[in-house]
């Protein structure tokens, strides 16, 4: 993807936040989880490169579920992982991030 295309994709966190925030039956907290679900503990995520405890614990859980879903779904650029392979992948990443 070009940088422009990447920016368009990255906007989905803000668009999702705004959509959820406007719903009367969705809490602001839930909207923030949607906003932060691509943040990474090392600060490499988006949209606001948050790190560590600046990312809400529940948003980190949503991020794990999002990565698991992405890994177990077929993509044009890679094969679909089995649930076991996806769990192993997530486990390896967690171990590396703790070093």
C-alpha positions in Angstrom: 0.0 0.0 0.0 1.0 3.6 -0.6 1.4 5.9 2.4 -1.9 7.6 1.3 -3.7 4.3 1.3 -2.2 3.4 4.7 -3.6 6.7 6.1 -7.0 5.9 4.8 -6.9 2.5 6.5 -5.7 4.0 9.7 -8.6 6.5 9.8 -11.0 3.6 10.6 -10.1 3.9 14.3 -11.3 7.5 14.4 -14.3 6.8 12.2 -15.3 3.8 14.4 -14.9 5.9 17.6 -17.1 8.7 16.2 -19.8 6.2 15.0 -19.9 4.4 18.4 -19.7 7.7 20.4 -22.8 9.0 18.8 -24.9 5.9 19.7 -26.9 6.4 22.8 -26.7 2.7 23.8 -22.9 2.5 23.4 -20.7 3.8 26.2 -17.9 6.2 25.6 -15.6 3.6 27.2 -16.5 1.1 24.4 -15.9 3.8 21.8 -12.4 4.3 23.3 -11.7 0.6 23.0 -12.5 0.9 19.3 -10.2 3.9 19.0 -7.3 2.2 20.7 -7.5 -1.3 19.3 -4.5 -0.8 17.0 -2.2 0.8 19.6 0.7 -1.3 20.7 2.4 -1.5 24.1 5.8 -0.5 22.5 4.3 2.7 21.0 4.4 1.4 17.4 0.6 1.4 16.9 -1.9 4.0 15.7 -3.7 6.4 15.7 -2.0 8.2 18.6 1.1 6.0 19.2 0.2 5.3 22.8 2.3 2.9 24.8 2.1 0.8 28.0 -0.4 1.8 30.6 -1.7 4.7 28.3 -3.6 2.0 26.4 -6.6 0.8 28.4 -6.5 -2.8 29.5 -9.7 -3.6 27.7 -8.5 -2.0 24.4 -5.4 -4.3 24.7 -7.8 -7.3 24.9 -9.7 -6.1 21.9 -6.4 -5.7 20.0 -5.5 -9.3 20.8 -8.9 -10.5 19.5 -8.5 -8.4 16.4 -5.1 -9.9 15.6 -6.4 -13.4 16.3 -9.4 -12.8 13.9 -7.0 -11.3 11.2 -4.7 -14.3 11.5 -7.5 -16.9 11.2 -9.0 -15.1 8.2 -7.9 -15.7 4.7 -6.0 -12.7 3.2 -4.8 -12.1 -0.4 -1.2 -11.8 0.7 -0.9 -14.9 3.0 -2.5 -18.1 4.0 -5.1 -18.4 6.7 -3.7 -19.6 10.1 -5.3 -22.3 12.1 -6.6 -21.2 15.6 -3.7 -23.1 17.1 -1.1 -21.4 14.9 -2.6 -18.0 15.6 -2.4 -18.6 19.4 1.2 -19.7 19.0 1.9 -16.5 17.0 0.4 -14.3 19.7 2.2 -16.2 22.4 5.6 -15.7 20.7 4.9 -11.9 20.2 4.0 -11.6 23.9 7.2 -13.3 25.0 9.3 -11.0 22.7 7.6 -7.9 24.0 8.4 -8.7 27.6 12.2 -8.9 26.9 
